[in-house]
Amino acid sequence: MPTTEFDMRAAGTWADERQTVTETICGFCGVGCALELHVQDDTIVKVTSPPDNPITHGNLCVKGRFGFQHVQNRPDPDAPAHRR
């Protein structure tokens, strides 16, 4: 289970009913894997791939599955004020 989901479930904040799913294509390499971004409260909380997808068969590489943290648009609280 991805850390985000595990931590959110442990904290009691995971809410399937509040999540939306957006379909997109992974841009990390040229394969073109289908992604489903699970979003809760304007934050990507999990990435999956459809099991019937002919390329991924529901499986993703580590970049496709966990690289969503790279695309989150959140300020870094440790960054200097001029870089936030």
Biopython code that builds the backbone (N, CA, C, O; Angstrom):
import numpy as np
from Bio.PDB.StructureBuilder import StructureBuilder

atoms = [
    (1, "MET", "N", (0.850, -1.167, 0.000)),
    (1, "MET", "CA", (0.000, 0.000, 0.000)),
    (1, "MET", "C", (0.900, 1.237, 0.000)),
    (1, "MET", "O", (1.843, 1.304, 0.789)),
    (2, "PRO", "N", (0.630, 2.213, -0.866)),
    (2, "PRO", "CA", (1.427, 3.433, -0.874)),
    (2, "PRO", "C", (1.408, 4.121, 0.490)),
    (2, "PRO", "O", (0.402, 4.090, 1.198)),
    (3, "THR", "N", (2.528, 4.738, 0.846)),
    (3, "THR", "CA", (2.644, 5.386, 2.152)),
    (3, "THR", "C", (1.533, 6.393, 2.383)),
    (3, "THR", "O", (0.977, 6.447, 3.480)),
    (4, "THR", "N", (1.192, 7.195, 1.377)),
    (4, "THR", "CA", (0.145, 8.198, 1.544)),
    (4, "THR", "C", (-1.156, 7.543, 1.980)),
    (4, "THR", "O", (-1.791, 7.996, 2.932)),
    (5, "GLU", "N", (-1.555, 6.482, 1.292)),
    (5, "GLU", "CA", (-2.800, 5.805, 1.638)),
    (5, "GLU", "C", (-2.688, 5.187, 3.026)),
    (5, "GLU", "O", (-3.613, 5.307, 3.830)),
    (6, "PHE", "N", (-1.585, 4.537, 3.315)),
    (6, "PHE", "CA", (-1.396, 3.913, 4.627)),
    (6, "PHE", "C", (-1.496, 4.946, 5.747)),
    (6, "PHE", "O", (-2.212, 4.747, 6.728)),
    (7, "ASP", "N", (-0.763, 6.057, 5.583)),
    (7, "ASP", "CA", (-0.775, 7.105, 6.609)),
    (7, "ASP", "C", (-2.155, 7.727, 6.765)),
    (7, "ASP", "O", (-2.599, 7.998, 7.881)),
    (8, "MET", "N", (-2.833, 7.953, 5.642)),
    (8, "MET", "CA", (-4.159, 8.562, 5.707)),
    (8, "MET", "C", (-5.167, 7.615, 6.361)),
    (8, "MET", "O", (-6.018, 8.054, 7.134)),
    (9, "ARG", "N", (-5.076, 6.332, 6.059)),
    (9, "ARG", "CA", (-5.985, 5.368, 6.696)),
    (9, "ARG", "C", (-5.717, 5.308, 8.201)),
    (9, "ARG", "O", (-6.651, 5.262, 9.001)),
    (10, "ALA", "N", (-4.443, 5.309, 8.578)),
    (10, "ALA", "CA", (-4.083, 5.272, 10.000)),
    (10, "ALA", "C", (-4.595, 6.514, 10.728)),
    (10, "ALA", "O", (-4.993, 6.438, 11.890)),
    (11, "ALA", "N", (-4.585, 7.652, 10.044)),
    (11, "ALA", "CA", (-5.049, 8.907, 10.641)),
    (11, "ALA", "C", (-6.568, 9.069, 10.554)),
    (11, "ALA", "O", (-7.133, 9.992, 11.141)),
    (12, "GLY", "N", (-7.227, 8.164, 9.816)),
    (12, "GLY", "CA", (-8.678, 8.244, 9.657)),
    (12, "GLY", "C", (-9.124, 9.308, 8.665)),
    (12, "GLY", "O", (-10.276, 9.740, 8.703)),
    (13, "THR", "N", (-8.216, 9.744, 7.763)),
    (13, "THR", "CA", (-8.563, 10.785, 6.801)),
    (13, "THR", "C", (-8.811, 10.251, 5.392)),
    (13, "THR", "O", (-9.227, 11.009, 4.516)),
    (14, "TRP", "N", (-8.562, 8.961, 5.157)),
    (14, "TRP", "CA", (-8.797, 8.365, 3.840)),
    (14, "TRP", "C", (-10.301, 8.290, 3.603)),
    (14, "TRP", "O", (-11.025, 7.723, 4.421)),
    (15, "ALA", "N", (-10.782, 8.854, 2.497)),
    (15, "ALA", "CA", (-12.217, 8.871, 2.225)),
    (15, "ALA", "C", (-12.464, 8.605, 0.745)),
    (15, "ALA", "O", (-12.425, 9.526, -0.071)),
    (16, "ASP", "N", (-12.718, 7.346, 0.400)),
    (16, "ASP", "CA", (-12.985, 6.973, -0.997)),
    (16, "ASP", "C", (-14.103, 7.811, -1.607)),
    (16, "ASP", "O", (-14.034, 8.193, -2.775)),
    (17, "GLU", "N", (-15.129, 8.095, -0.817)),
    (17, "GLU", "CA", (-16.283, 8.823, -1.342)),
    (17, "GLU", "C", (-15.961, 10.273, -1.694)),
    (17, "GLU", "O", (-16.715, 10.892, -2.446)),
    (18, "ARG", "N", (-14.884, 10.828, -1.187)),
    (18, "ARG", "CA", (-14.486, 12.209, -1.502)),
    (18, "ARG", "C", (-13.432, 12.263, -2.615)),
    (18, "ARG", "O", (-12.975, 13.346, -2.981)),
    (19, "GLN", "N", (-13.054, 11.123, -3.143)),
    (19, "GLN", "CA", (-11.996, 11.086, -4.150)),
    (19, "GLN", "C", (-12.576, 11.108, -5.564)),
    (19, "GLN", "O", (-13.622, 10.523, -5.846)),
    (20, "THR", "N", (-11.857, 11.804, -6.433)),
    (20, "THR", "CA", (-12.171, 11.768, -7.855)),
    (20, "THR", "C", (-11.039, 11.021, -8.546)),
    (20, "THR", "O", (-9.925, 10.947, -8.027)),
    (21, "VAL", "N", (-11.327, 10.472, -9.710)),
    (21, "VAL", "CA", (-10.321, 9.735, -10.470)),
    (21, "VAL", "C", (-10.193, 10.390, -11.844)),
    (21, "VAL", "O", (-11.176, 10.541, -12.569)),
    (22, "THR", "N", (-8.979, 10.772, -12.181)),
    (22, "THR", "CA", (-8.689, 11.387, -13.475)),
    (22, "THR", "C", (-7.784, 10.461, -14.267)),
    (22, "THR", "O", (-6.744, 10.028, -13.769)),
    (23, "GLU", "N", (-8.173, 10.157, -15.491)),
    (23, "GLU", "CA", (-7.359, 9.306, -16.358)),
    (23, "GLU", "C", (-6.381, 10.166, -17.134)),
    (23, "GLU", "O", (-6.741, 11.228, -17.641)),
    (24, "THR", "N", (-5.142, 9.704, -17.226)),
    (24, "THR", "CA", (-4.104, 10.419, -17.954)),
    (24, "THR", "C", (-3.058, 9.421, -18.439)),
    (24, "THR", "O", (-3.210, 8.213, -18.252)),
    (25, "ILE", "N", (-2.015, 9.920, -19.052)),
    (25, "ILE", "CA", (-0.920, 9.090, -19.557)),
    (25, "ILE", "C", (0.356, 9.484, -18.824)),
    (25, "ILE", "O", (0.622, 10.671, -18.637)),
    (26, "CYS", "N", (1.130, 8.517, -18.418)),
    (26, "CYS", "CA", (2.389, 8.767, -17.717)),
    (26, "CYS", "C", (3.391, 9.411, -18.676)),
    (26, "CYS", "O", (3.500, 9.008, -19.834)),
    (27, "GLY", "N", (4.110, 10.399, -18.192)),
    (27, "GLY", "CA", (5.086, 11.107, -19.021)),
    (27, "GLY", "C", (6.531, 10.825, -18.657)),
    (27, "GLY", "O", (7.427, 11.496, -19.169)),
    (28, "PHE", "N", (6.789, 9.851, -17.787)),
    (28, "PHE", "CA", (8.156, 9.586, -17.354)),
    (28, "PHE", "C", (9.006, 8.909, -18.421)),
    (28, "PHE", "O", (10.225, 9.081, -18.433)),
    (29, "CYS", "N", (8.392, 8.150, -19.310)),
    (29, "CYS", "CA", (9.158, 7.511, -20.393)),
    (29, "CYS", "C", (8.283, 7.442, -21.636)),
    (29, "CYS", "O", (7.201, 8.027, -21.652)),
    (30, "GLY", "N", (8.710, 6.764, -22.646)),
    (30, "GLY", "CA", (7.973, 6.721, -23.902)),
    (30, "GLY", "C", (6.973, 5.594, -24.037)),
    (30, "GLY", "O", (6.364, 5.457, -25.098)),
    (31, "VAL", "N", (6.775, 4.784, -23.019)),
    (31, "VAL", "CA", (5.862, 3.650, -23.125)),
    (31, "VAL", "C", (4.413, 4.117, -23.248)),
    (31, "VAL", "O", (3.646, 3.558, -24.033)),
    (32, "GLY", "N", (4.037, 5.130, -22.484)),
    (32, "GLY", "CA", (2.674, 5.655, -22.558)),
    (32, "GLY", "C", (1.684, 4.906, -21.705)),
    (32, "GLY", "O", (0.563, 4.649, -22.146)),
    (33, "CYS", "N", (2.062, 4.551, -20.504)),
    (33, "CYS", "CA", (1.178, 3.816, -19.595)),
    (33, "CYS", "C", (-0.021, 4.672, -19.181)),
    (33, "CYS", "O", (0.096, 5.878, -18.963)),
    (34, "ALA", "N", (-1.166, 4.017, -19.082)),
    (34, "ALA", "CA", (-2.387, 4.683, -18.637)),
    (34, "ALA", "C", (-2.357, 4.802, -17.119)),
    (34, "ALA", "O", (-2.067, 3.835, -16.414)),
    (35, "LEU", "N", (-2.659, 5.995, -16.627)),
    (35, "LEU", "CA", (-2.693, 6.245, -15.191)),
    (35, "LEU", "C", (-4.085, 6.685, -14.770)),
    (35, "LEU", "O", (-4.812, 7.312, -15.541)),
    (36, "GLU", "N", (-4.444, 6.350, -13.544)),
    (36, "GLU", "CA", (-5.646, 6.867, -12.906)),
    (36, "GLU", "C", (-5.183, 7.579, -11.639)),
    (36, "GLU", "O", (-4.685, 6.952, -10.704)),
    (37, "LEU", "N", (-5.357, 8.901, -11.627)),
    (37, "LEU", "CA", (-4.942, 9.698, -10.477)),
    (37, "LEU", "C", (-6.120, 9.815, -9.519)),
    (37, "LEU", "O", (-7.174, 10.336, -9.885)),
    (38, "HIS", "N", (-5.946, 9.340, -8.316)),
    (38, "HIS", "CA", (-6.969, 9.422, -7.279)),
    (38, "HIS", "C", (-6.680, 10.686, -6.469)),
    (38, "HIS", "O", (-5.625, 10.808, -5.846)),
    (39, "VAL", "N", (-7.629, 11.626, -6.486)),
    (39, "VAL", "CA", (-7.426, 12.944, -5.880)),
    (39, "VAL", "C", (-8.424, 13.149, -4.750)),
    (39, "VAL", "O", (-9.626, 12.939, -4.910)),
    (40, "GLN", "N", (-7.901, 13.559, -3.616)),
    (40, "GLN", "CA", (-8.747, 13.890, -2.464)),
    (40, "GLN", "C", (-8.289, 15.225, -1.911)),
    (40, "GLN", "O", (-7.104, 15.412, -1.633)),
    (41, "ASP", "N", (-9.210, 16.143, -1.751)),
    (41, "ASP", "CA", (-8.902, 17.477, -1.209)),
    (41, "ASP", "C", (-7.781, 18.159, -1.999)),
    (41, "ASP", "O", (-6.847, 18.708, -1.415)),
    (42, "ASP", "N", (-7.881, 18.119, -3.332)),
    (42, "ASP", "CA", (-6.915, 18.755, -4.234)),
    (42, "ASP", "C", (-5.500, 18.195, -4.119)),
    (42, "ASP", "O", (-4.533, 18.886, -4.437)),
    (43, "THR", "N", (-5.375, 16.951, -3.666)),
    (43, "THR", "CA", (-4.075, 16.310, -3.534)),
    (43, "THR", "C", (-4.144, 14.916, -4.141)),
    (43, "THR", "O", (-5.078, 14.164, -3.862)),
    (44, "ILE", "N", (-3.166, 14.567, -4.965)),
    (44, "ILE", "CA", (-3.088, 13.209, -5.503)),
    (44, "ILE", "C", (-2.693, 12.298, -4.342)),
    (44, "ILE", "O", (-1.650, 12.496, -3.719)),
    (45, "VAL", "N", (-3.527, 11.305, -4.055)),
    (45, "VAL", "CA", (-3.261, 10.423, -2.924)),
    (45, "VAL", "C", (-2.881, 9.006, -3.350)),
    (45, "VAL", "O", (-2.358, 8.232, -2.548)),
    (46, "LYS", "N", (-3.149, 8.667, -4.624)),
    (46, "LYS", "CA", (-2.813, 7.331, -5.108)),
    (46, "LYS", "C", (-2.845, 7.339, -6.624)),
    (46, "LYS", "O", (-3.596, 8.101, -7.233)),
    (47, "VAL", "N", (-2.027, 6.487, -7.236)),
    (47, "VAL", "CA", (-2.016, 6.324, -8.691)),
    (47, "VAL", "C", (-2.165, 4.839, -8.992)),
    (47, "VAL", "O", (-1.447, 4.005, -8.441)),
    (48, "THR", "N", (-3.109, 4.521, -9.876)),
    (48, "THR", "CA", (-3.305, 3.148, -10.308)),
    (48, "THR", "C", (-3.366, 3.119, -11.829)),
    (48, "THR", "O", (-3.298, 4.157, -12.487)),
    (49, "SER", "N", (-3.494, 1.928, -12.370)),
    (49, "SER", "CA", (-3.675, 1.753, -13.806)),
    (49, "SER", "C", (-4.785, 0.728, -14.007)),
    (49, "SER", "O", (-4.880, -0.234, -13.246)),
    (50, "PRO", "N", (-5.623, 0.921, -15.019)),
    (50, "PRO", "CA", (-6.730, -0.021, -15.222)),
    (50, "PRO", "C", (-6.222, -1.439, -15.501)),
    (50, "PRO", "O", (-5.301, -1.614, -16.300)),
    (51, "PRO", "N", (-6.805, -2.447, -14.857)),
    (51, "PRO", "CA", (-6.355, -3.823, -15.070)),
    (51, "PRO", "C", (-6.552, -4.309, -16.495)),
    (51, "PRO", "O", (-5.855, -5.222, -16.938)),
    (52, "ASP", "N", (-7.499, -3.710, -17.225)),
    (52, "ASP", "CA", (-7.748, -4.145, -18.601)),
    (52, "ASP", "C", (-6.919, -3.373, -19.629)),
    (52, "ASP", "O", (-7.126, -3.539, -20.831)),
    (53, "ASN", "N", (-5.985, -2.534, -19.177)),
    (53, "ASN", "CA", (-5.152, -1.771, -20.108)),
    (53, "ASN", "C", (-4.170, -2.713, -20.809)),
    (53, "ASN", "O", (-3.472, -3.473, -20.138)),
    (54, "PRO", "N", (-4.101, -2.680, -22.152)),
    (54, "PRO", "CA", (-3.244, -3.619, -22.879)),
    (54, "PRO", "C", (-1.749, -3.374, -22.677)),
    (54, "PRO", "O", (-0.944, -4.264, -22.950)),
    (55, "ILE", "N", (-1.367, -2.204, -22.210)),
    (55, "ILE", "CA", (0.058, -1.917, -21.984)),
    (55, "ILE", "C", (0.480, -2.307, -20.571)),
    (55, "ILE", "O", (1.482, -2.997, -20.386)),
    (56, "THR", "N", (-0.280, -1.867, -19.583)),
    (56, "THR", "CA", (0.137, -2.059, -18.189)),
    (56, "THR", "C", (-0.460, -3.287, -17.516)),
    (56, "THR", "O", (0.120, -3.826, -16.573)),
    (57, "HIS", "N", (-1.622, -3.730, -18.001)),
    (57, "HIS", "CA", (-2.347, -4.840, -17.351)),
    (57, "HIS", "C", (-2.531, -4.554, -15.860)),
    (57, "HIS", "O", (-2.537, -5.474, -15.043)),
    (58, "GLY", "N", (-2.681, -3.270, -15.509)),
    (58, "GLY", "CA", (-2.901, -2.874, -14.121)),
    (58, "GLY", "C", (-1.644, -2.652, -13.305)),
    (58, "GLY", "O", (-1.724, -2.299, -12.128)),
    (59, "ASN", "N", (-0.480, -2.854, -13.913)),
    (59, "ASN", "CA", (0.790, -2.703, -13.191)),
    (59, "ASN", "C", (1.516, -1.448, -13.641)),
    (59, "ASN", "O", (1.441, -1.065, -14.809)),
    (60, "LEU", "N", (2.217, -0.809, -12.717)),
    (60, "LEU", "CA", (3.013, 0.373, -13.043)),
    (60, "LEU", "C", (4.418, 0.217, -12.485)),
    (60, "LEU", "O", (4.630, -0.473, -11.488)),
    (61, "CYS", "N", (5.370, 0.863, -13.135)),
    (61, "CYS", "CA", (6.726, 0.882, -12.597)),
    (61, "CYS", "C", (6.751, 1.819, -11.388)),
    (61, "CYS", "O", (5.757, 2.488, -11.104)),
    (62, "VAL", "N", (7.860, 1.870, -10.690)),
    (62, "VAL", "CA", (7.958, 2.680, -9.481)),
    (62, "VAL", "C", (7.772, 4.172, -9.776)),
    (62, "VAL", "O", (7.211, 4.903, -8.960)),
    (63, "LYS", "N", (8.241, 4.618, -10.935)),
    (63, "LYS", "CA", (8.059, 6.040, -11.284)),
    (63, "LYS", "C", (6.597, 6.360, -11.543)),
    (63, "LYS", "O", (6.094, 7.385, -11.083)),
    (64, "GLY", "N", (5.918, 5.501, -12.270)),
    (64, "GLY", "CA", (4.515, 5.735, -12.563)),
    (64, "GLY", "C", (3.629, 5.644, -11.336)),
    (64, "GLY", "O", (2.657, 6.386, -11.197)),
    (65, "ARG", "N", (3.974, 4.732, -10.456)),
    (65, "ARG", "CA", (3.142, 4.517, -9.268)),
    (65, "ARG", "C", (3.402, 5.527, -8.159)),
    (65, "ARG", "O", (2.471, 5.946, -7.472)),
    (66, "PHE", "N", (4.658, 5.922, -7.978)),
    (66, "PHE", "CA", (4.991, 6.785, -6.855)),
    (66, "PHE", "C", (5.535, 8.148, -7.261)),
    (66, "PHE", "O", (5.832, 8.969, -6.393)),
    (67, "GLY", "N", (5.675, 8.410, -8.555)),
    (67, "GLY", "CA", (6.220, 9.691, -9.012)),
    (67, "GLY", "C", (5.261, 10.855, -8.908)),
    (67, "GLY", "O", (5.630, 11.985, -9.229)),
    (68, "PHE", "N", (4.019, 10.605, -8.459)),
    (68, "PHE", "CA", (3.046, 11.687, -8.372)),
    (68, "PHE", "C", (3.464, 12.769, -7.388)),
    (68, "PHE", "O", (3.020, 13.910, -7.511)),
    (69, "GLN", "N", (4.293, 12.443, -6.432)),
    (69, "GLN", "CA", (4.740, 13.453, -5.478)),
    (69, "GLN", "C", (5.550, 14.539, -6.192)),
    (69, "GLN", "O", (5.623, 15.675, -5.725)),
    (70, "HIS", "N", (6.146, 14.186, -7.307)),
    (70, "HIS", "CA", (6.919, 15.130, -8.114)),
    (70, "HIS", "C", (6.018, 16.181, -8.766)),
    (70, "HIS", "O", (6.456, 17.310, -8.987)),
    (71, "VAL", "N", (4.781, 15.833, -9.073)),
    (71, "VAL", "CA", (3.889, 16.755, -9.777)),
    (71, "VAL", "C", (2.915, 17.494, -8.858)),
    (71, "VAL", "O", (2.120, 18.312, -9.322)),
    (72, "GLN", "N", (2.977, 17.209, -7.572)),
    (72, "GLN", "CA", (2.105, 17.933, -6.646)),
    (72, "GLN", "C", (2.496, 19.401, -6.640)),
    (72, "GLN", "O", (3.682, 19.731, -6.638)),
    (73, "ASN", "N", (1.516, 20.274, -6.637)),
    (73, "ASN", "CA", (1.775, 21.718, -6.629)),
    (73, "ASN", "C", (1.575, 22.239, -5.204)),
    (73, "ASN", "O", (0.591, 22.912, -4.898)),
    (74, "ARG", "N", (2.542, 21.904, -4.345)),
    (74, "ARG", "CA", (2.464, 22.341, -2.956)),
    (74, "ARG", "C", (3.746, 23.063, -2.585)),
    (74, "ARG", "O", (4.832, 22.626, -2.965)),
    (75, "PRO", "N", (3.639, 24.157, -1.850)),
    (75, "PRO", "CA", (4.849, 24.872, -1.443)),
    (75, "PRO", "C", (5.663, 24.036, -0.459)),
    (75, "PRO", "O", (5.113, 23.295, 0.355)),
    (76, "ASP", "N", (6.965, 24.170, -0.552)),
    (76, "ASP", "CA", (7.875, 23.492, 0.358)),
    (76, "ASP", "C", (7.998, 24.355, 1.612)),
    (76, "ASP", "O", (8.513, 25.470, 1.536)),
    (77, "PRO", "N", (7.536, 23.867, 2.763)),
    (77, "PRO", "CA", (7.578, 24.686, 3.973)),
    (77, "PRO", "C", (9.003, 24.988, 4.439)),
    (77, "PRO", "O", (9.214, 25.917, 5.218)),
    (78, "ASP", "N", (9.981, 24.210, 3.969)),
    (78, "ASP", "CA", (11.375, 24.439, 4.361)),
    (78, "ASP", "C", (12.119, 25.364, 3.396)),
    (78, "ASP", "O", (13.257, 25.755, 3.657)),
    (79, "ALA", "N", (11.474, 25.711, 2.281)),
    (79, "ALA", "CA", (12.125, 26.570, 1.293)),
    (79, "ALA", "C", (12.118, 28.010, 1.787)),
    (79, "ALA", "O", (11.220, 28.416, 2.524)),
    (80, "PRO", "N", (13.126, 28.782, 1.377)),
    (80, "PRO", "CA", (13.123, 30.205, 1.717)),
    (80, "PRO", "C", (11.853, 30.877, 1.160)),
    (80, "PRO", "O", (11.318, 30.441, 0.140)),
    (81, "ALA", "N", (11.387, 31.913, 1.814)),
    (81, "ALA", "CA", (10.136, 32.569, 1.437)),
    (81, "ALA", "C", (10.096, 32.978, -0.028)),
    (81, "ALA", "O", (9.043, 32.878, -0.658)),
    (82, "HIS", "N", (11.214, 33.437, -0.590)),
    (82, "HIS", "CA", (11.216, 33.874, -1.984)),
    (82, "HIS", "C", (11.107, 32.711, -2.980)),
    (82, "HIS", "O", (10.906, 32.953, -4.170)),
    (83, "ARG", "N", (11.233, 31.450, -2.523)),
    (83, "ARG", "CA", (11.151, 30.294, -3.410)),
    (83, "ARG", "C", (9.856, 29.512, -3.236)),
    (83, "ARG", "O", (9.671, 28.494, -3.904)),
    (84, "ARG", "N", (8.957, 29.951, -2.365)),
    (84, "ARG", "CA", (7.707, 29.204, -2.133)),
    (84, "ARG", "C", (6.691, 29.483, -3.176)),
    (84, "ARG", "O", (5.589, 28.937, -3.128)),
]
sb = StructureBuilder()
sb.init_structure("model")
sb.init_model(0)
sb.init_chain("A")
sb.init_seg("    ")
for serial, (resi, resn, name, xyz) in enumerate(atoms, 1):
    if name == "N":
        sb.init_residue(resn, " ", resi, " ")
    sb.init_atom(name, np.array(xyz, "f"), 0.0, 1.0, " ", f" {name:<3s}", serial, name[0])
structure = sb.get_structure()
